[in-house]
Amino acid sequence: MFVAVELGIFDGRRPAEYRELTRLLDACCALGLLERENGEYRNTPVSDEYLRSDSPRTLTGYIKYSNRALYPMWGNLEDAVREGTPRWGQTFGLDGPIFDSFFHDDASKREFLLGMHGFGQIGSPAVAAAFDLSSFHRLVDLGGASGHLAKAIQARYPKMECVVFDLPAVASEFPGVIAGNFFTDPLPPADLYTLSRILHDWGEEKIALLLRRIFAALPKGGALLVAEKILNEDPPGPVAGHMQSLNMLVCTEGRERTLSQYREVLEGAGFTGVEGRKTGTLIDAILARKAA
């Protein structure tokens, strides 16, 4: 799939000079990504929706990032397990945050962000529906990039004001996004903050810092909605969650967590009434409140 996306197969490109292209196309058929009839290949509905670069739900940006960055770093998973650190330096000779090192040009950065947008659209509507949010008036989606979660919540609660707050490099790609760093800059006022796929990027100290900042910015009765994959308490599972946790090991400081682990860090920052909901999608939902 990675190679077929890189070669533009799902966009209709069939480079005749590639001697073994038919083998790749037939493998994609076996995976259910292409169909073959009378010697002609065409996209299946799922690849047409997610693997064509001009689809509004495309995942090609994230797939290309997975191919170029994550796949090579997984080759060093053993060392990541031994040392407990990400593999950017070992694999690419790069240090520092991902946006400062790997996304060295605007095109690669935008491609990744659009891929995350497509990825986010799969689960955000389910996160928006996980809890009754009708009592809140203003939402700020921290690190929300394209705003897929904010849009899903506003679609469900049209009277709620929803804005997105993200780094300047991200805000420059999406009009209307407020530029800032949620670790250091004042947070825009809100009675509901959201964090979608943010906490799993960071270790305990940075999570505690961010959650304390959010708690301090919230009015009494406000809340924080967290969108992350929740691991089972016992026995271990789901498989996708644990594979993603290993993925975070090779590329970030973070990890996936159980609900009790999220409850511990949220309550440590002052939140109460922490609830979790499994959504049946790639992402789950946690709601934590600031006492009235």
N, C-alpha and C positions, 0 to 999 in steps of 0.2 A: 504493500500500500504506500509506504513512504516513497519508494522509487517511482511508482506510477504517478504519484502526485508531483514529484519533482520534475518528471518528464512531461507533465501536462496531459497525460493520457485521458483523464476525465474531462478535459476541456476539448477533446476531439483531436489532439495531436497524435500522429502515428509516424514517428520518424522512420522512414524506409531504410535508412542506412544502418540501423541497429539490427545486427544479424540474428539476435535471439529475442527479438521483441515478441514474437508469437508465444514464446514460453512465459514471458511476463504476463501477457494478456490472458493466456489460459489459466495461469495461477490466480489472477484477479477474478476470473469466472468461477474458479473453484471456491474462492472466498466469498462469493456472492456480491462482488463489486462491479462486475461486468456480465453481460449476457452475450452469447454468440448464436447467430442464426444465419444459415447459408453463408458461412465464412465471414460475416460482418459482426463487428463488436459494437455494443452500445451500453451506456450506463444503466445500471439498475436504479430504481427510484431512490434508494438510500444514498448511493454515490452521487446521483444528480443533485440531491439536496445538500449534502455535506462535503463533497469532494470536488465539486466544480468551483473554480475560483470566483466566478461572477455570481454565485448564489448568495442571497442575503443571509443564509444560515451556514455559510462556508466555514469549514474547520481547517482549511489548507494552511493558514498561517501557523496555527499550533502544530499541525502535522510536520511542517517544514522545520519548525523549531525543535520538535521531537527528533527528527531525523538528523539534524545538523548538530544539536547540542546534547539532548538527553540520551540518545542511543549510544554515542561514543562514551559518555560519562558512566553509563551503566556497565561498561566494560571494566570499570574500576570500582565496582560495588564492593568487592572484597576489601579493598583498602579503606573505603568509606566506613564499612562496618568495624574494621579494626581500629581506625583512628577517630571516628565520630565526626568527621568534617566533610564538607562538600568537595567535589572533584574538579572544579574549574581550573585550579592551578595545575594539577596533575595532567589533565586532559588537554588543556588549551594554552597553558602558561599565562592565564589571566587571573587577576586579583580584583577584588572590589565587587560592588553590587552589579547585578546582571545588566541593568540598563547602561551602566558606565563602561562595561567591558564587552559583552557579546553583541549588543545591538549598537554597533558603531556607526550606523547610518540611518537616516530617517525612513528609508524604504523597508529595511528589515524590522525596524521598530514598529512601523505601522502594520506590516503584515502580521506580526505576532499579536498586536493588540486587536486586530480584526478577527484573528483566529480565536482569541480568548472571548471576543464578543459572541461569535458563533457558538463556542463551547458554553458560555454563560446562558445563552437563550434556551438551552435544553432544560436547565434546572431552575432558573429564576422564577418562572410562573408558579412552580410548586412551592418554592420558599415563600413567595408572596402570599400564598394561600394557607400556609402552615398554622398561622395564628390570626386572631382577630386584632387588626391594627387600626380599627375605625376610630379609636379614641385619640389618636395622634394627629397632629396638625402639620408639622414640618419635619421632613426627613432629610438627612444629609448622609449620602453614601460615601464613606471614607475609602479612598483607593478604588473607586468604582469604575475607573476607565471610561468605557463607552456608555456606562449607565444602564446596562441591561437589567440589573436588579431594580434600580430606581424606576425604570420605565414599567417593569412588570408590576411593581407595587402601585404606581400611579394609575395604571390601567384598571387595577382592582379597586382603588380608592381615589377616584378622580378629583375629590376636593382637597386631597393632601398635596401640599407643596413639596416638591422633591428636587434636590440639587445634588450634584456630584462634586467631590473634592479629591484632587489627585495631584501628583507631581507636575511641575511645569512642563516637562518633556511629554507627558501624557496629555495634559490639558491643551497643548498646542495642536493636538490631532483631533480634538473633539470640541467644537464650539459650545460655549455655555458652561464648560467645566471650570470650577474655581480652582486656581492653582495654589498649591501649598504642600507642605510636608506634615503629615499628621503626628510625627514624633516631636516636631519642634515649633510649628507655627500655631497660632490660635485657631481653634476649631470653629467653623461657622455655627451659629446658634441653631439648635434643633431640640425637639422633644423625643425624637427617634433617630438614632444613628444606626447605620448598617455597616457590616464588615463582611464582604464576600470573598472567600479564598484569600484572606489576609493573614489571619492568626496562624495558619499552618506554615507560613513562611519563616516564622521567627521562634527563637528560643524563649525560655521562661522570663528572663529579665526584660527583654523588649516587649513581650506581651503584657507583663505587669505594668510597665511604663505607659503603654498605649491605653490599656484599660483604665488606669487611674486618671489619665487625661480626659478620657471620654466621660467617666463617672463625674469628674469635677465640672465638666461643661454642661451636663444634663441638668434640667430643672427637676425638682421633686416630682415623682410620678412618671418621669421619662423612662426610656428603655433603650436597650441595645439589641439589635437583631443580628445574629451571627449565622453566616452560611458556610458550612464546612461539612465534610463527610464524617459522620460519627461512627467510630469503631464500636463493635460489640464489647460489652464488659467481659462476658465469658459464655461460651468458648470464643476463641478469636474469630473475627470476621468483620465485615464481608471481605472477600478476596480483593475486590477493587480498592477498598480502603487501605489494606495493608500494602498492596503494590504501590499505591500513591504515597504511603508513608516512606517506603524505601526510595521512591522518586524524590521526595523532599530531602532525604538524607544525602543523596548524591548532588543536589543542586542548591540547597538552601541551608539555613540554620535550623529549620523547623521539622515538624512531624504532624501526623494525624493523631487525634486523641479520642478517648471515650467521653461520654457525657459526664461521667464523674470527674474526669480530669479537667474538662472545660468548666464544670461547676466550681471546682476548687480554685481555679485562677480567677474566675469571675467574682466569686464571693470574696476572695482575697483583695479584690479592688473595691469592694463595698456593695456589689450588686446582691439582690435577693430574689427569691422566687424563680430560680433558674429552671427553665423547662426546655426539653428537647423533643423534636419531632422528626421521625424518619419519613422522607417524602417518597421513597421508591424511585428516585432519580439518582443522578451522579452526585448530588449535593443534598445535605440535610439542613435543618434549621434549629437554632437555639435562641430563646428569648430570655433576656435578663433585665430586671427592673431596678430602678432607684426608688427606694421607699418614699411614699408621699409624706 
